[in-house]
Amino acid sequence: MNNHRRIEETIAQFRQKLRPGQIELSQWQGGKMAVSAVPGSGKSFSLAVAGAILVCQEKLNPNRYLLIVTYTRSAAASIKDKMRTILTEEFKMPPVGFMVQTIHALASSIVNRYPFLSGLNLETSNLVDVSSNHPLILETVENWMSLHSPAFDALLRGENEKSFNYEESEVLRRESVLRTEVLPKFTHTVISTLKSSGWNIDNLDNLANLDNSGIYPLGTVASELYQEYQKLIHKYQVIDYDDLIIGALNVLNNEDARQTLQQEIAGVFEDEAQDSTPLQGDLISILAQDKDCSEPNLVRVGDPNQAINSTYTASDPFYFHQFCEDCRQKNRLFLMEQAGRSNENIINYANETLAWMAEKVEANLIEKQEIKIVGENDSQPDSNPLAEGKGVEFYEPETFEQVLDLMSERIIHLFDKKEQEINTNCAILVRANKQGSFIFQELQKRLSAYDIPLKLIGDRISYSDIVKDILGVLQFIAFPHSSKFVYNILKILAQQEIISNQDFDQLSIYPEKFLYPTPLDDALTPEQEKARKFCLKFLQASIELSSYQLIPFICSVLNYDQLALATAQKLCDRIQKENQGKMSLKAMIETLTNINNTERFEGVETENEDIYTKKGQITIMTMHKSKGLEWDYVFLPFYDKENIFSEKKINGSLKFLGKCDLNDIIRTQLRQEIHQQRLGKKIEPLSLHQAHEKAIQEKQAEELRLLYVAITRAKKLLWMSKSKDNFQNWRYS
Ligand SMILES: Nc1ncnc2c1ncn2[C@@H]1O[C@H](COP(=O)(O)OP(=O)(O)OP(=O)(O)O)[C@@H](O)[C@H]1O
């Protein structure tokens, strides 16, 4: 049989295994296509199959290849692996003619190829991963506050400006709240929303439009913060992740470079398209453009109901939604509705819950979709498996203690059978990390007589967090009279769950009073006293221990796990090396500040996703982390759909700003402006009240989508419970 016929036959065999939606994807030959898919329908699986078919049919090669773009490294690795296997084992072809990259790896390869056109210099600049507590953001806030702009004064005066009389301790308190709690998040939102949409620093004046919409000139605040941030980016010669995308787009402004890249790229497939930002969408659209065709060779695959990062990152499902609408009008929208992951009862429950969710929030925030079971001859092994018990179990005992008892009993029953221990896996999914550590401790006690491995996946194991924590403690030791450093250390202790979350602004305004109160000062509460004792413990250690022992001591107080301790040890070695063996407090702070400000950190990731889903193991992790994964049994012990609609309480220290969360307001207002600009429409900016209402809806919808993601991870059993004394206040922590 000749090679061509063999390939055609293999393609035909593959297509027989595909489901509706997957087939159309595998038949794609050019132009725009949108695929909206339900959870577990095989998005990554079919992208890999369709990709391999295209590579073989079009004889793609390193000079003209298919580009597949994803948003996480693990997804990229998994698709790459699948495509290699299909090409080599099924098609007996070399694994070439395609490239799978995360969007940032793609941007960086373009910038590296055309450094002069990008406007960036990756050789001399460090790449920084900016979050709201990154030093660049904190310095931006600090610099802006020291400008004393009228916009800052408006925030300081707060909602009831007439009753504010600039009394010293209240000014200090409000400044501290703005500096530590409000402005870092606000700044991060502004920067990431504006930069990721390509809002140029030259047209910041347009932001003043927003100022008509409420008591605070938020547009002016946003514009001033953006300028301060950009000054720092240039001062420190660093590049953030949005700069990378902007750099790649700069390259594509050059006609020669653009045409070269477009000629190389036969088409672009995008996975998880609901997670993209406007400029990321622009980048792939331009790369996918074919010179002979009016529209790009672009396939975007996603699930609008799995958009779970859009209220705290710049990713915005609005654009995938628009793309789908555009394709729908041209009959180029396809649905992947069949999913073989879960038992039918779980699927029915997920569908009912989604329909209920769609009723609860505004249209477009929840996509009405229905998961269908796969056909009889489906090729997925053990598709829509038999249920364990009823498949869906729901408990509502009086107390959370009873929830823990019920959950332990169920787990013991499930894992008691020897065979199952090896062949099945299980996850307990929680909303917040500290719920996870609490459950972990409680289950350890209850399951101690059984040999059932429990694995707690925490979120705080990244290298950059460790650097920040140690630096924060050392800065406090060096400057215990600084309100800022006292505040930081209290935050670090609370994050590590060593002390409880309290009003840290109040404690840190006058550090001396807090650390060394006199009998005339107000007595501290037991929780405040505990926080004070930990601070003093660090100060005491700095006197009693040698500087070589200080970092290990800090790590032991912060309860670091083995992985974090190993990282801390590496840091000590690095500090020693950079300071010719000297480990003075000053040297440690300088080195760590430098690392923290300018370096890009790869977390210490010895863990890959396989350890989350290991057979015979019970994994405890957040719902956010569970996206893309699946387990035989899934437990949701904090399940409470109604609770999502209870209004989030405003922290007492923030009350002077009114009922609205300024971070949510600015995100909503900016997004509306950006959406309008992109659609070429112009409407009045949202008022403060409208933006507040809209932000609440968006947050609730995202909480619902998160719950939907968690529900759809289960294959054979979905176990849910809510107790009358549920930990309501844990939900948003
Ligand atoms: N046509 C098919 N034939 C055989 N197996 C399939 C088929 N489609 C999907 N699968 C299998 O279904 C499972 C789920 O696929 P995949 O992980 O790609 O789903 P997904 O849509 O990305 O899920 P999620 O949205 O929940 O992340 C995988 O084990 C995959 O191999």
Ligand as a Chemical Component Dictionary entry (heavy atoms), coordinates in Angstrom:
data_LIG
# 
_chem_comp.id                   LIG 
_chem_comp.type                 NON-POLYMER 
_chem_comp.pdbx_formal_charge   0 
_chem_comp.three_letter_code    LIG 
# 
loop_
_chem_comp_atom.comp_id 
_chem_comp_atom.atom_id 
_chem_comp_atom.alt_atom_id 
_chem_comp_atom.type_symbol 
_chem_comp_atom.charge 
_chem_comp_atom.model_Cartn_x 
_chem_comp_atom.model_Cartn_y 
_chem_comp_atom.model_Cartn_z 
_chem_comp_atom.pdbx_ordinal 
LIG N1  N1  N 0 -13.404 10.297 20.664 1  
LIG C1  C1  C 0 -12.793 9.814  21.732 2  
LIG N2  N2  N 0 -12.369 8.540  21.756 3  
LIG C2  C2  C 0 -11.730 8.044  22.832 4  
LIG N3  N3  N 0 -11.475 8.749  23.934 5  
LIG C3  C3  C 0 -11.870 10.030 23.956 6  
LIG C4  C4  C 0 -12.543 10.626 22.866 7  
LIG N4  N4  N 0 -12.813 11.908 23.184 8  
LIG C5  C5  C 0 -12.335 12.098 24.424 9  
LIG N5  N5  N 0 -11.764 10.983 24.891 10 
LIG C6  C6  C 0 -11.158 10.784 26.219 11 
LIG O1  O1  O 0 -11.923 11.549 27.134 12 
LIG C7  C7  C 0 -11.097 11.979 28.201 13 
LIG C8  C8  C 0 -11.304 13.470 28.419 14 
LIG O2  O2  O 0 -10.679 14.153 27.365 15 
LIG P1  P1  P 0 -9.970  15.574 27.565 16 
LIG O3  O3  O 0 -9.102  15.557 28.762 17 
LIG O4  O4  O 0 -9.379  15.955 26.258 18 
LIG O5  O5  O 0 -11.285 16.400 27.890 19 
LIG P2  P2  P 0 -11.478 17.941 28.062 20 
LIG O6  O6  O 0 -12.626 18.330 27.209 21 
LIG O7  O7  O 0 -10.195 18.678 27.819 22 
LIG O8  O8  O 0 -11.912 17.967 29.598 23 
LIG P3  P3  P 0 -12.100 19.235 30.583 24 
LIG O9  O9  O 0 -12.909 20.240 29.852 25 
LIG O10 O10 O 0 -12.845 18.708 31.750 26 
LIG O11 O11 O 0 -10.731 19.710 30.914 27 
LIG C9  C9  C 0 -9.672  11.609 27.844 28 
LIG O12 O12 O 0 -9.324  10.439 28.527 29 
LIG C10 C10 C 0 -9.747  11.343 26.336 30 
LIG O13 O13 O 0 -8.797  10.421 25.920 31 
# 
loop_
_chem_comp_bond.comp_id 
_chem_comp_bond.atom_id_1 
_chem_comp_bond.atom_id_2 
_chem_comp_bond.value_order 
_chem_comp_bond.pdbx_ordinal 
LIG N1  C1  SING 1  
LIG C1  N2  SING 2  
LIG C1  C4  DOUB 3  
LIG N2  C2  DOUB 4  
LIG C2  N3  SING 5  
LIG N3  C3  DOUB 6  
LIG C3  C4  SING 7  
LIG C3  N5  SING 8  
LIG C4  N4  SING 9  
LIG N4  C5  DOUB 10 
LIG C5  N5  SING 11 
LIG N5  C6  SING 12 
LIG C6  O1  SING 13 
LIG C6  C10 SING 14 
LIG O1  C7  SING 15 
LIG C7  C8  SING 16 
LIG C7  C9  SING 17 
LIG C8  O2  SING 18 
LIG O2  P1  SING 19 
LIG P1  O3  DOUB 20 
LIG P1  O4  SING 21 
LIG P1  O5  SING 22 
LIG O5  P2  SING 23 
LIG P2  O6  DOUB 24 
LIG P2  O7  SING 25 
LIG P2  O8  SING 26 
LIG O8  P3  SING 27 
LIG P3  O9  DOUB 28 
LIG P3  O10 SING 29 
LIG P3  O11 SING 30 
LIG C9  O12 SING 31 
LIG C9  C10 SING 32 
LIG C10 O13 SING 33 
# 
